[in-house]
Amino acid sequence: MTGVPEYANKRRHPRVDVPLLVQYRFGALEELRTEYAINVSVGGMFIATAEAKPVGTRVFVQLTTRDARHFLQ
């Protein structure tokens, strides 16, 4: 046993450790929520939320690096 969860070996894209400030909202009028992502991949990023949204829900996202030098909306 390597200590790596079995599902991690089934990912199509490797995860990269990049601390990102993630601000997101589900509606145009909703306030931004803020979380940190620990890692990302070409296939996406997981953001833990208090409530599950249906597949296909539009999410507005802003990403900022910890040093605030890079920003993507």
Order of alpha helices (4+ residues) and beta strands (2+ residues): beta-beta-beta-beta
